[in-house]
Amino acid sequence: MTDTLLHYDLVGSFLRPERLKTARANYTAGKISFEALTKIEDEEIIKLIAKQKELGYSIVSDGEFRRSYWHLDFFWGFEGVEHIRYGEGYMFHDEETRDDSARLNGKIRFTKSHPFLAHFRFLKEAAGDDAVARVSIPAPAQLFAELVRGTNEEKTNEFYPNRQDLIDDLSGAYRESILAFYELGCRDLKLDDCTWAMLCDRDFWETMAGAGFDHDEIQNLYLELNNKAVRDLPSDIKISTHVCRGNYHSTYASSGGYEPVGELLFGKENVETYFLEFDDERSGNFEPLRYLSDSKEVVLGLVTSKRPQLEDKEEIKKRINEAAKYVPLERLALSPQCGFASTEEGNILTEEDQWKKMKLVKEIADEVWG
């Protein structure tokens, strides 16, 4: 656990530079080797780390430059999970995502061949001694949701007729992966999670799970999955979570405030810090933060990553003070509401816009917290 909270932070993904996009397209077309692609990824990640440091950030990300998706690439690294084309994507607001998915072809196992370990090893070395290299991976509940999505559930039931066995294997594979990151020097790991935000949108879940779904049962299942994955970890690794409402090409998947999930999410999930979206009315008010337990921290996602327009500083400060009615100011921080490119498509703004947003976050934090 960390002793102090930085009052400015980042969610992790950044817009892919054109050079990287071109290289990935060339690799897919068979024009360059995997080694050539990796070399370009390495070079662009080094530039990205330098930019984050230049803006004053001491926690750095690799921008998810080696991924196509914020979540699926990590799932595909587990033994027993395969990459499939589902036939249809997720329906976001006015846009359908690509149709890639993750489906079981065996029991879920973590192995040391998971590619994200090598990704972190490079990030840790490139970050140097003057910055913390953060790992961001999708939450265990997110993998569960993908494995029981529509026709994927048939394969899941084939390998796991007993649902508790699935919960145990999935959370166990995650715990092993976290410990493997720890062995490589990771001391800051964030679990990105759309599942809780989807539960805030009853219309979404009536479409996904049917009108008769048990809201409380699903919450308790997600809590069990996530908490089992982080049980009995070394005391010096910081675990945080980002609760996301969907971020695809500047569109969103769900709406609704945190009240329906606040008691369990904020009171009982075993994380130190919550990255929460509060950039527009879809996120509701700050009142559910009253459920926050112990000395947990909240990073307020008040600066949107979906649009290029810069927020008004005074308005952001006003909203920080509103949140401080429920959580002491010293346990609050500021960040963009989400990453700038949760998938390789990226949001609809420029790299210059992106860095202006990151600069604004730092400036506001310096003015509020000094």
BELRARA-V696014 format. One record per pair of residues at least 12 apart in sequence whose C-alpha atoms are under 8 Angstrom apart, sorted by the first residue. I is the first residue (numbers start at 0). J is the second residue. D is the distance in Angstrom with one decimal. If there is no record, write none. Layout:
I J D
I J D
This chain:
0 234 5.6
0 235 4.7
0 236 5.5
0 237 4.9
0 238 7.9
0 271 7.6
1 235 6.9
1 236 7.7
1 237 6.3
4 296 7.9
4 329 7.9
4 330 7.1
4 332 7.6
5 332 6.9
6 298 7.8
6 331 6.7
6 332 4.0
6 333 6.0
6 364 5.9
6 365 8.0
6 368 7.0
7 56 7.9
7 298 8.0
7 332 5.5
7 333 4.9
7 334 5.8
7 360 6.4
7 361 5.7
7 364 5.7
8 56 7.4
8 58 7.4
8 298 7.5
8 332 7.2
8 333 6.2
8 334 4.9
8 335 7.9
8 360 7.9
9 58 7.9
9 334 5.4
9 335 6.4
9 338 7.6
9 357 7.9
10 241 7.6
10 274 7.7
10 334 7.1
10 335 6.8
10 336 7.6
10 337 5.6
10 338 5.2
11 59 7.8
11 60 5.5
11 61 7.5
11 62 5.6
11 63 7.1
11 135 7.1
11 337 7.9
11 338 5.5
12 60 7.4
12 61 7.6
12 62 4.2
12 63 5.3
12 64 7.7
12 69 8.0
12 338 4.5
12 339 5.6
12 340 5.3
12 341 5.9
13 62 4.7
13 63 7.1
13 64 7.7
13 338 6.3
13 339 4.9
13 340 5.2
13 341 7.9
13 345 7.7
13 353 7.9
14 62 7.6
14 339 5.8
14 340 5.2
14 343 7.5
14 345 5.5
14 346 7.5
14 349 7.9
14 350 6.4
14 353 7.8
15 62 8.0
15 64 6.5
15 340 7.5
15 343 6.7
15 345 7.2
16 43 7.7
16 350 8.0
18 39 8.0
19 39 6.7
19 40 6.6
19 43 7.3
22 36 5.9
22 39 7.3
23 36 6.6
40 64 6.7
40 65 6.7
41 121 8.0
44 61 5.5
44 62 7.2
44 64 7.1
44 122 7.9
45 125 6.4
47 61 7.0
47 62 7.4
48 60 7.0
48 61 6.9
48 125 7.6
48 126 6.6
52 130 7.9
54 357 7.6
54 358 6.3
54 361 7.8
55 361 7.6
56 130 7.9
57 129 7.0
57 130 4.6
57 131 6.2
58 130 5.5
58 131 4.6
58 132 6.1
58 133 6.6
59 126 7.1
59 130 6.6
59 131 6.1
59 132 5.3
59 133 6.1
60 122 7.6
60 132 6.2
60 133 5.8
60 134 7.3
61 122 6.3
65 118 7.9
66 342 7.6
66 343 7.2
67 342 5.5
67 343 5.1
68 341 6.2
68 342 4.4
68 343 6.5
69 136 7.4
69 137 7.0
69 341 5.2
69 342 5.9
70 136 6.7
70 137 5.1
70 141 8.0
71 99 8.0
71 100 6.8
71 101 6.6
73 115 7.1
73 136 6.9
73 137 7.3
74 101 6.7
74 142 6.8
75 101 6.7
76 113 5.0
76 114 6.4
76 115 7.7
77 107 6.5
77 108 5.9
77 109 5.3
77 110 7.0
77 113 6.6
77 172 8.0
78 105 7.5
78 106 7.3
78 107 5.7
78 108 4.9
78 109 6.1
78 110 7.0
79 103 5.6
79 104 5.1
79 105 4.1
79 106 5.0
79 107 4.7
79 108 6.5
80 101 6.3
80 102 5.6
80 103 4.6
80 104 5.8
80 105 7.0
80 107 6.7
81 101 5.6
81 102 5.4
81 103 6.0
81 104 6.3
82 99 7.1
82 100 6.1
82 101 5.1
82 102 6.7
83 99 5.9
83 100 5.4
83 101 6.0
83 102 6.8
84 98 5.6
84 99 4.6
84 100 6.0
85 98 5.4
85 99 5.8
85 100 5.8
86 98 5.8
90 252 7.0
91 245 7.7
91 247 7.6
91 250 6.3
91 251 5.4
91 252 4.5
91 253 7.9
92 250 5.7
92 251 5.5
92 252 5.9
93 250 7.5
94 250 7.2
96 247 7.2
100 145 7.3
101 145 6.5
101 146 6.7
101 151 8.0
102 145 7.6
102 146 5.8
102 151 5.7
102 154 7.1
102 155 7.5
103 146 7.1
103 151 7.7
103 154 6.0
103 155 5.9
103 158 7.7
104 154 7.2
104 158 7.9
105 158 6.2
106 158 6.4
106 159 7.9
106 168 7.7
107 168 6.1
107 169 6.2
107 172 6.9
108 168 7.1
108 169 7.7
108 172 5.5
109 172 4.9
109 173 7.3
109 175 6.6
109 176 6.4
110 176 8.0
111 179 7.6
116 179 7.5
116 180 6.5
116 183 7.9
119 132 7.9
119 134 7.0
119 180 7.5
119 183 7.8
120 183 6.6
123 184 7.5
123 185 7.8
131 186 7.8
131 187 7.4
132 185 7.0
132 186 7.9
132 187 7.1
133 185 7.1
133 186 7.5
133 187 5.1
133 188 5.7
133 189 7.4
134 185 7.3
134 187 6.5
134 188 4.8
134 189 6.2
135 188 5.9
135 189 4.7
135 190 6.0
135 191 6.8
136 188 7.7
136 189 6.4
136 190 5.3
136 191 6.0
137 190 5.3
137 191 4.6
137 192 6.0
138 190 4.7
138 191 5.4
138 192 5.3
138 225 6.7
138 240 8.0
139 169 7.0
139 170 6.4
139 173 6.8
139 221 8.0
139 224 6.0
139 225 5.6
139 228 7.3
140 192 7.3
140 194 6.7
140 221 5.2
140 222 7.9
140 224 5.9
140 225 6.2
141 192 6.1
141 193 6.8
141 194 6.1
143 169 7.8
144 194 7.5
166 224 6.2
167 224 7.9
169 224 7.6
170 224 5.6
170 225 7.0
170 227 5.7
170 228 4.5
171 227 7.4
171 228 6.1
172 228 7.8
173 228 5.5
174 227 7.6
174 228 4.5
174 229 6.0
174 230 7.6
177 229 7.9
178 232 7.5
181 236 7.5
185 236 7.2
186 235 6.5
186 236 4.2
186 237 5.9
187 236 5.7
187 237 4.7
187 238 6.2
187 239 7.9
188 236 7.4
188 237 6.2
188 238 5.1
188 239 6.4
189 238 5.8
189 239 4.6
189 240 5.1
189 241 7.0
190 238 7.5
190 239 6.2
190 240 4.5
190 241 6.2
191 240 5.6
191 241 4.7
191 242 6.4
191 243 7.2
192 240 6.9
192 241 5.9
192 242 5.1
192 243 6.0
193 242 5.7
193 243 4.7
193 244 5.8
193 245 6.6
194 221 7.9
194 242 7.8
195 218 7.6
195 242 6.7
195 260 6.8
195 264 7.7
196 242 6.3
196 243 6.1
196 244 5.4
196 253 7.0
196 254 7.6
196 255 7.5
196 257 7.3
197 244 6.8
197 252 7.9
197 253 5.9
197 254 7.7
198 214 7.4
198 218 8.0
198 259 7.4
198 260 7.2
199 253 7.9
199 254 6.9
199 255 5.1
199 256 6.2
199 257 6.1
199 258 7.5
199 259 5.8
199 260 6.7
200 253 5.9
200 254 5.4
200 255 5.3
203 253 6.7
218 260 7.3
218 263 7.4
219 263 7.8
222 263 7.5
222 264 7.5
222 267 7.7
222 268 6.2
225 268 7.4
226 268 6.3
226 269 5.8
229 269 7.4
237 270 7.9
237 271 6.7
238 270 5.2
238 271 5.8
238 272 7.1
239 270 5.2
239 271 5.5
239 272 4.6
239 273 5.8
239 274 7.5
240 270 6.8
240 272 6.5
240 273 5.2
240 274 6.0
241 273 5.9
241 274 4.4
241 275 6.1
242 273 7.4
242 274 6.3
242 275 5.5
242 276 7.0
243 275 7.2
243 276 6.6
243 337 7.1
244 276 7.7
246 305 7.9
246 337 7.3
246 338 7.9
246 340 7.8
246 341 6.1
246 346 7.9
247 340 7.6
247 341 6.6
247 342 6.6
247 344 7.6
247 345 7.1
247 346 6.8
248 305 7.9
248 340 7.7
248 342 7.9
248 344 6.1
248 345 5.4
248 346 4.3
248 347 6.2
249 304 7.8
249 305 4.6
249 306 7.1
249 345 7.6
249 346 4.6
249 347 5.8
250 305 7.4
253 281 7.9
254 281 4.7
254 282 6.4
255 281 5.4
255 282 5.5
255 283 6.1
256 281 6.7
256 282 4.6
256 283 3.9
256 284 6.6
257 282 7.1
257 283 7.0
257 287 5.9
258 286 7.8
258 287 5.1
261 287 5.6
261 288 7.1
261 290 6.1
262 287 7.8
262 290 5.4
262 291 7.9
265 288 7.2
265 290 5.7
265 291 4.7
265 292 6.5
266 290 5.5
266 291 5.2
266 292 4.9
267 292 7.5
270 295 7.8
271 294 8.0
271 295 5.2
271 296 6.4
272 295 5.8
272 296 4.6
272 297 5.6
272 298 7.2
273 295 7.9
273 296 6.3
273 297 4.8
273 298 6.0
274 297 6.0
274 298 4.7
274 299 6.3
274 300 6.7
274 336 8.0
275 297 7.1
275 298 6.2
275 299 5.5
275 300 5.5
275 336 6.9
276 299 6.6
276 300 4.6
276 301 6.8
276 336 4.8
276 337 7.1
277 299 6.5
277 300 5.3
277 301 5.1
277 336 6.6
278 300 6.1
278 301 4.4
278 302 5.9
278 303 5.5
278 336 6.1
279 301 7.9
285 321 7.4
285 322 5.6
285 325 7.3
286 322 8.0
286 325 6.8
288 322 8.0
288 325 5.9
288 326 6.9
289 325 5.4
289 326 7.3
291 326 7.8
294 330 7.7
295 330 7.2
296 330 4.9
296 331 6.0
296 332 8.0
297 326 8.0
297 330 6.5
297 331 5.1
297 332 6.3
298 331 5.7
298 332 4.5
298 333 5.2
298 334 6.4
299 319 7.7
299 331 7.0
299 332 5.9
299 333 4.8
299 334 6.0
299 335 7.9
299 336 7.3
300 333 6.1
300 334 5.0
300 335 4.9
300 336 3.6
300 337 7.0
301 315 6.7
301 333 6.9
301 334 6.7
301 335 6.2
301 336 5.7
302 315 7.9
302 334 6.5
302 335 4.5
302 336 5.7
302 356 7.2
302 360 7.3
303 335 5.5
303 336 5.1
303 337 7.2
304 335 5.9
304 336 6.2
304 337 6.0
304 338 6.4
304 339 5.4
304 346 7.3
304 353 7.4
304 356 7.7
305 339 7.1
305 346 5.7
305 347 6.6
305 348 7.4
306 346 7.7
306 347 6.6
306 348 6.2
307 347 7.6
307 348 5.3
307 349 7.5
307 352 5.5
307 353 7.4
308 352 8.0
309 355 7.7
309 356 6.7
309 359 8.0
312 363 6.6
315 363 8.0
316 363 7.4
316 367 7.1
329 368 7.9
332 364 7.3
333 360 6.4
333 364 6.6
334 357 7.9
334 360 6.0
335 356 7.5
335 357 7.4
335 360 7.3
339 353 7.2
